[in-house]
């Protein structure tokens, strides 16, 4: 960072004796500003909660010695003495865990395994101790109640993990911490990436009773599907902006601002590019070979697979290839189960129960773009899919330093930056998401006129659809702002750029 801006000065002048929030645009030096803040107020002992372990480790090397940098999970893990239990800690519960729970508890879950597990997951990341109908995605009221009763029983058993040898998940012990303990021993808490906190983390922050310095960008909220909510809005205190990006020049900033202009909640402040950085936005043409510090970016795992299916040279994928492979296998499994109904599910869980459901979702103007890609991949490669997956796994390299081709989905590229970014053609334009939002609203108005009101179920579905439009606009914004110097766009987005 070259100089301290007036916006940063305003933040540094705020004493950590009361809560406030910082809205920081992409590349606007939020972590550097927090570092300066920690070194300005050295008489105050603070806890810095980072989004992941790598960020926490970096902060420990940069921040004032009066700051302890951790993730929320590591803080809870230590406070609850999980390590002394000598127990397995895993990412999430699986169907095999559910079947074992049914035997241990002597009762049936009352619903499909994915619905029961989703209900448990939704509860673990929520605030409070009550399991409600909202936590359970089962639409039928009686089954919804039965599933919730089972999950309540299962949680009571699982959370007493000192008394059994069942696996513990990170969400489980964090929930236990939220219900039984609180953060103490500090004068204030700094929390980074506040737009990606889930309700249980917000509850932990509030229960601490400490001043909270929350920093984030509501328009980089892209994990609502995992239960994340915008803590910037949920927490208290005045808002201060950071709008000067140090990462990219004005052309990329202009593209970012144009994308966010289509959001239902438009930002209060525009993003400003760095005058010292000569960025450019251009049309991506086939045959352009990635150079050093170039990221090839896809919206979906399916599009990433399409791009790599015929690759003959080594590549690196941010976050690895397992998620991509599992998603393709799940779609292929649906295809195979047409002919072998007894075939056990394989791959990641999809929201489609059958191949027919996936095919229906892939059709029409408003088709689900992910379903459309998955359907096309299986139809095109079904006879050679195993071979192509093995080739991808063979060509994948674990380090970006070993290859010239680095790829990612937009979600996994968050927090990263590259000199050049090439965006593939599975991103819909912000104009398309605006059109879909209006279409959802028009349908709701028509239904309301015909029936007098919307049912609770339709209201929930409308909110989900509208929120998804904003999430996709956020994802476009995140994708474009990964570029420092060159942003190469597919034809649809380049046509949008020409109107900016």
N, C-alpha and C positions, 0 to 999 in steps of 0.2 A: 504494500500500500504506500503511495507516494506522499499523500498529505491527509491530514484529518479534515473532513468536511464539516460544514456547519451542522448537518444532521447528526454526525457522530459526536460533535461537541455537546449538542443538546442531550444526547444519551449519557455521555460521561459525566455530565453535571447532575444527573439524577442519583441521589444517594440511595443505597440499597436498604433503606429503612421502610419503604412502602412499595407495593407492587406496581409494575408498569409493564407495558407490552411494546415490542419492536416489530414492525412490519417491514421485512427485509426482502427486496426483490432478488431475482437470480443474479448471482455473482457480485452482490453488493457488500461483501465483506462482513457478514454477520458474525462469523467466528472470530475474525480479527478484531471486531468491535468489542465482543465479549472479553477477549484477551486484554484489550486496553482498559476495559471497565474493571476487570479484576485487579489490574496493576494501579488503577487510580484509587480504589477503595481498599487498600491493603490492611486497614484496621478492622475490617469486617471479614469474618470467616464464612466462606460460602461453599455450597455443594453445586457442582455443575453436572447436570444430567444430560448425557449424550444419547444420540439415536442408536449408535452401535458401539461395539468395543473398540474398533479402529479409531473412531473419532475421540472416544474417551482417552485412549492412549496418547493420541496426538496432543490433546488438551493438557494432559499432565506435564508434557514437556514445554508447553508454551505459556500456561497461565501462571498467575501469582502463586507462591507457595502456600498462601492462605486458602487456596481453592482445592477441594478434593473432587476429582473428575471420575465419574462412574456412569454406568448405565443403571436404569431403575431396577432391572433384573438382578444385576450384580449386588446392588445395595440390599435388596430383599433377600437374596441368596445368603449373603453373609449374616444379616440380622436374624434370620431363621435357622442358622447353623445347618443348612442343607448338606454342605460338604461333609459334615461329621456323621451323617446318617449312612454314608457309603452306599448310596442308592443310585439307580439309573435315572437320569433326567433326559427326557426326550422332547422333541419339538411339539408333537400333538398326539392325541389318542387316535388309535386306528380301530378298524372293525374287529380285529382279534382281541383288542383290549375290551371292547364292548361285550363280546361273547363271554369273556372271562368274568367280567363284572356281573353279567346275568347269572352265572353259576354261583358266584360268591354271595350275591344278594338274594338268590332264590326267587327272582322275579324277572319277567320279560320287559324289554324296553318299550314295547307297544308301537313301534314304528320302524321304518326303514333305517338301517344303520347310519347312512349319511345324514338323515334328518335328526336322529338322536344325537349324533356327534356334533352336528352344527348347533343344536340347542345348548349342549354343554359348553361349546366354545363361545357362543354368544353370551352366555351367562358369566363365564370366567373373565371376559374382558369388559363387563358392564359394571356399573356402580351399584353398591348395595348388596343385600342378601336375599332378595326376593326374586324367584324365577317366574316371569310373567309370560303371557301368551305371545308377546312381541319377540321373546327370545326364540320361540319355536316356529320354524317355517311351515309346519304342517297346517294346511288350511281348514281341515275338518276339526270341529271344536272338541269332540270327544277324544279323538286320537291326540290332539294337541294337549289336552289335560293329562291323558295317560302318560305321554312322553315327559311332560314336565314333572309329574310325580316321580317317575323313575329317575330323572336327572337330579332332582332334589335329594333322593335317597343315595344316588351314586356320589354326588358331591359331598354329602355328609360323611360317607365312608372314605372317599379319596383324600379329603382335606386333613383327616387325622392320620397323616402319613407316618407318624412315629409308631403307629400301632400295626402297620401291615408292610408287605414287601412289594406292593403294586408300584408300577412306574409313576414317576412324578413328571408333570410338564412344567415348563416355564410359566405358562399362564396360571397354573394351579397355585404355585407357591407365591406368585405375585398377588393373586386374589386373597390368599391367606394373610399376606402382609397387610393388604388394604383393610381387611376386616379386623385384624388383631393388633397391629402395631402402627407406628407413625415415624416419620423422619424427625430426628432430633439432633442437637449438638451443633447447629449452624446458625448464623445470623440471617442468612437468606439463601434462596435457591435460584440458580440460573437453569433454564430449560431450553434446549436447542431443538430445532425442527418441531416446534409446538403444533404445527398444523397436522402432524401425523400421530398425535397422542390418542389413545383410546380412553373410554370413560373411566376405566379403573385407574389409569395413571393420573387423570385429572382429579379424581377423588383423593388419591394419595397426596397430591400436591396441596389440595385444599385442606385436608386433615392435618397437615404439618403445622398450619397456623402461621407459617413464616412468610415474609415478603417474597413474591415470585417475580423474577425478571424473565418473561417469556418472549422468546425470539423465534420468528418463523415467517412463512409466506403462505397465506391462505390459498393462493393460486398455485402453489406447489403441492396441494393436497391431492394425492392420487391413490391413497390406500383406504378409501371408504369401504371397499369390498372386504377388507380385513377388519372392519369395525373402527377404523380411525375416525376421529371427529376433529373439528377445528377448535383447538384449545385456545387459540388467540381470542375467539369470540366468547368462549366459556369462562375465561379467567378475568380477574378484575384489574383496574388501573387504566391510566391514560395510554393512548397509542402514539408512538413516535415512528416516523418513517425512515427507511434507508433506501434511496432510489438511485444512487449513483453506482452503476455496475462497473467493476474493474475488469471483468472478464472479456467483454466484446465491445465492438464499436456500434455506432448509431444504426446501421442497417439491420443488425440482429435485434437491437432494442426496438426498432420500429415494427419489425415482424411480431415481436412478443406483445407489444402494445395493441397491435391490430387483432391478434388472436383473442386477447383478454377483453377487447371491446364487445365480443360476442357472448361474454359470460352473463348470467342472469344477475350477478352481483358484481358490478364493474368496480375495479380498484379505485381507491380514492386518490392515488398518486400514479403518475406515469413513470416508467422506467427510463433512465437516461444512459446512453452508451458512453463508453470511454473514448474521448477524442483522440487519445494517443494510440488506439488500436484500430487498424485499417481492416475492418471486416467487410465481407461481401456475401450477397445472397444470389444464388444462381440455380439454373435448371440442371438436374442430374441427368446425364446422358449415359446410356449403356456403353460399356467398354472403358469407362473411367476407372483406372486402377487405384486402389487405396494407397496412400503414401504414409510416411511416418506420422504418428499421432492422428490417425483417421479412425473414426468410429462409424460403422454401418449400423443404422438404427431401424428396427422394425417395431410396429405397434404390437404385434402378436407373436407368440411362439410359432404359430402355424406359418406365418410369412417368413420367419427366420429359417424354418425348416425348408421351405421352398427354395430359398436362396442358397442353402447349403447342401441340398439333396444331391446335386450333381457336381459338387466341389471336388477338386483334385489336389488342392494344396492345403497345408495345415492352417488352422485358424484358432483364435481364442474367442470364447463367449463369456461376457461378464456374468458371473454367477454360475457358470458351468452349463452343461447341456442336458442335465437330468430332467429338469422341469419340462423342457421342450420335448424330449423323447417320451416322457410319461404322458403328456397331453396327446401326442400323436397316437401312442399305443391305446389310450382310452377310447379315442374315436374309432380306431381299427377294431377294437374289441366290440364296440356296439355293432359294427358291420358284421363281424363274425357271428355274433349271437343271434342274428337272423336265421342262421342255418344250424347253430348249436345253442339252443336256448339255455342249456344247463351250464354253459361255459362260465367260469368264475370271472368277475370283473377284474380287469387288469389296467394298470396305469393310474393317472391322477383322476380324481372324481370330477365328472362333468355334470352340468345341470340338466343334461338330456338323459331320459330314461331308456330311450331306444334309438335305433338308427333312423326310424321314421320321424321321431321328434327332431333329430339333428337335421334331417333333410328338409323338414317343414320350416325350421328356423333359418335355413340357408336360402330360402326362396323369396322372391318379391323385392320390391324397391327398398323396403325398410328391413331387409334381411339382417340378421346378426352377422357382422363381418367375420367374427371368429368362427361361427358355425359354417359360414360359406367357405372359408379357407380350409377348415378341417374336412368338410365334405369333399371338396375338390382334391385334396391331397390323397385321401383314401381311394377315391374313384380313379385317380390317375396312377397311383403307385401301389395299389393293393397287392399286385403279384410280385413286387420287388421291394416291398416296404422293409422287411427284415434286413435285407442286404444293405439298403440305403442307411438304415439306422446304425448298422455295424460300421459302415464307412465313415459316418459322421463321428462316431465314438472313437474311431481309430485316428482320424485327422485332427481331433480336438487336442489342443495343447493347454496346459494348466496355467501358463504365464503369458501375459500379453507381450512381454519382452522377447519372446522366442519367435514371434510371427509378425507379418506385415498386415494381416487381416484380423481386425478386432470387431466383433459384432455384439449386439445386445438388443433386448427389448427396451422400450422407453422406460418402463418401471424400474428395471435393474440398472439403468444408466443414471438414475437420480443421484445427485451429489458428485457426479464425475464431470470432467471437461476435457475436450480434445481440440487440437488446432482446426481440424475439419470434421464435419458431421455430414454423412450421406443418409438422408431419410428415404425409406422405401415406400412403395405405393399402397400400403394398407392403412395409411392415416387418412381419415375423412377430414374435409375442410371445416373450419369453424362455422362457416355459413351453413353447411349441411347439419351440424348439430343444432344451430339456431332454428333451422326449418323443422327438425324433429321435435324440438322443444315446443314450438308453436302448434305442431300437429297433436302432441299429447294434450296440450292445454285445450285445444279446440274440441277434441274428443271428450274430454272431461266436462266441458261446458255443455256440449250436446246431451250427454248422459244426464247431467244435472237438470237440464230443461225438461227432458222426457220423464224423469223419475222424481223430480223434486229435490233430490240430494244424492250425494255419492255415499255408497256404503263404506264402512271402515276399511274393508279389503281393497276397494277401488282407490280410496284415498292413499292407502299405503303404497299401492302399485304406482299411482301417479307421482307421489313424492320420490319413489325409487327411480322412475324413468327420468324425471326432471333433474334429480341429483346426478344421474349418470351422464346426462348431457354436459353438465358443468364439469364433471370429473374428466370427461374426454377432452374438453377445451383446456383444462389444466394440464393434461398429459401432453397435448400439443405444445403448450407453452414450455413445459419442462424439456421436451425433446429438442425444440429449436434453440433453447438457451444453453445447451451443452457445448455449442460451437464457439470457439474463440475467433477464428479468422474466416473460415469458409463454411457456409451453410448451403448444402446442395439439396434441392427440393424435388419431389416427384411432380409430375405435370399438374395434377389437381391443385396442390398447394402452391406451385409456382404461379398458376393463374390467379390465385388469391393474392399472392405477393404483388403482382403487377397492378392490383387495384389499391395497394396501400399508399 
